[in-house]
Amino acid sequence: MQKDMGATGVTPDPVKPLPTPEALEEQRLIRRMQMMMNMVMQVIAQDSTLTIDDASQMIADARSAALAMFPGKELAYDLIWKPRFQRLMRERFLIM
């Protein structure tokens, strides 16, 4: 028995249920956090007047904001964002 591929020859995707309001809110928060983290990384990378202390404070503030948006997700932050910020600080301030 063959699947009906329609006129286009492509198997149609199964119908996906609509996301719940909670899922939509979580997606919105994730996009907001990604934008915030990317902005912090861009400022650290591009602002030549930024000191290492100021950059460290920006990272700490971004972490606090991310954990306020996603309470209890410290491990996720440490696995995803911490290595990126560490690499950026090493490259920007030549830290070994």
C-alpha positions as CSV (number, residue, x, y, z in Angstrom):
1,M,0.0,0.0,0.0
2,Q,1.4,3.4,-1.0
3,K,1.0,6.7,0.7
4,D,-0.9,9.4,-1.1
5,M,1.7,12.0,-2.1
6,G,-0.7,14.4,-3.7
7,A,-0.1,16.4,-6.8
8,T,3.3,17.7,-5.6
9,G,4.8,14.3,-5.0
10,V,5.5,15.3,-1.4
11,T,4.1,13.5,1.6
12,P,1.9,15.9,3.5
13,D,3.0,16.7,7.1
14,P,0.7,15.5,9.8
15,V,-1.4,18.3,11.4
16,K,0.3,19.8,14.4
17,P,-1.7,20.9,17.3
18,L,-1.7,24.6,18.1
19,P,0.7,25.7,20.8
20,T,-0.7,26.4,24.2
21,P,-0.6,29.9,25.6
22,E,2.1,28.7,28.1
23,A,4.2,27.4,25.2
24,L,3.8,30.6,23.3
25,E,4.9,32.6,26.4
26,E,7.9,30.4,26.9
27,Q,8.9,30.8,23.2
28,R,8.6,34.6,23.7
29,L,10.8,34.5,26.8
30,I,13.4,32.4,25.0
31,R,13.6,34.9,22.1
32,R,13.8,37.8,24.5
33,M,16.6,36.1,26.5
34,Q,18.5,35.2,23.3
35,M,18.3,38.8,22.1
36,M,19.4,40.1,25.5
37,M,22.4,37.8,25.6
38,N,23.4,38.6,22.0
39,M,23.3,42.3,22.8
40,V,25.5,41.9,25.9
41,M,28.0,39.8,23.8
42,Q,28.0,42.4,21.1
43,V,28.6,45.3,23.5
44,I,31.5,43.4,25.2
45,A,33.0,42.5,21.8
46,Q,32.7,45.9,20.2
47,D,33.0,48.6,22.9
48,S,36.7,49.4,23.2
49,T,36.1,51.6,26.3
50,L,34.6,48.8,28.3
51,T,36.7,47.6,31.2
52,I,36.9,44.0,32.3
53,D,35.0,44.9,35.5
54,D,32.2,46.5,33.5
55,A,32.0,43.5,31.2
56,S,31.9,41.1,34.2
57,Q,29.1,43.1,35.7
58,M,27.2,43.1,32.5
59,I,27.5,39.3,32.4
60,A,26.4,38.9,36.0
61,D,23.4,41.2,35.3
62,A,22.5,39.2,32.2
63,R,22.7,36.0,34.2
64,S,20.4,37.4,36.9
65,A,17.9,38.5,34.3
66,A,17.9,35.2,32.5
67,L,17.4,33.3,35.8
68,A,14.6,35.7,36.7
69,M,12.9,34.7,33.4
70,F,13.6,31.0,33.9
71,P,13.9,30.2,37.6
72,G,15.7,27.0,38.5
73,K,17.5,26.9,35.1
74,E,21.0,27.6,36.4
75,L,22.4,24.4,34.9
76,A,21.0,25.3,31.5
77,Y,22.6,28.7,31.8
78,D,25.9,27.2,32.9
79,L,25.9,24.8,29.9
80,I,24.8,27.2,27.2
81,W,25.7,30.8,28.0
82,K,28.6,30.6,30.5
83,P,31.1,29.0,28.1
84,R,30.2,31.6,25.4
85,F,30.8,34.5,27.8
86,Q,34.0,32.9,29.1
87,R,35.3,32.5,25.5
88,L,34.3,36.1,24.7
89,M,36.1,37.4,27.8
90,R,39.2,35.4,27.0
91,E,39.3,36.7,23.4
92,R,38.4,40.3,24.3
93,F,40.6,40.8,27.3
94,L,43.3,38.3,26.5
95,I,42.6,36.3,29.7
96,M,44.2,32.9,30.0
